[in-house]
Each structure stands twice: as C-alpha cells, then as structure tokens.
C-alpha cells in the first residue's frame, strides 16, 4: 500500500501540494473506507495531511472567500473606469 502511494503521489519528488492530496483522497475514499484511514496511511510515506485539513480545503473550494468575491466586483469596476477614460489611465490613476 505505502509503495503504491509513493509511486502515485511522490514520483521521486518532495511532498505533494495539499490540493493534490485532497484530490487523491477524493478519488480513493470509497476504496479505503473514508478520509481518516487514508490520512493515517499517508503519514507513512511522509505525506501527512490531517482530516481537518482535508475538510477545510474542501470547504474553501465550495464557498469562495469574501476577499475573492470582493475582488471580482472590483475587477468589473476597474475595467469600467479604464474603458471610460479611453484606456489611457495607468494603474496609479485607476487606483486613485
């Protein structure tokens, strides 16, 4: 089992990113009986991920943060300011 995980996740590299571990857990959670057994098994090849980290990452993917929602609104507003001023304003003027 551990050798298989090393071949799939690590492939001779350092620890994989959290989103990679979450995707791996999503793919195999039915096969191994849930999230917790996979997290326990991943500690052996030094790919530690806590179940709480898995669930927090899933929650972040489902609901966008307040900052990202605000940024999307600002992008539209910045584009309007830029186009209404003949597309000649630079970043400093638009910021003001």
RAZIKA-V378454 format. One record per pair of residues at least 24 apart in sequence whose C-alpha atoms are under 7 Angstrom apart, sorted by the first residue. I is the first residue (numbers start at 1). J is the second residue. Records with the same first field share a line. If there is no record, write none. Layout:
I = J, J
This chain:
2 = 44, 45
6 = 45
15 = 47
22 = 54
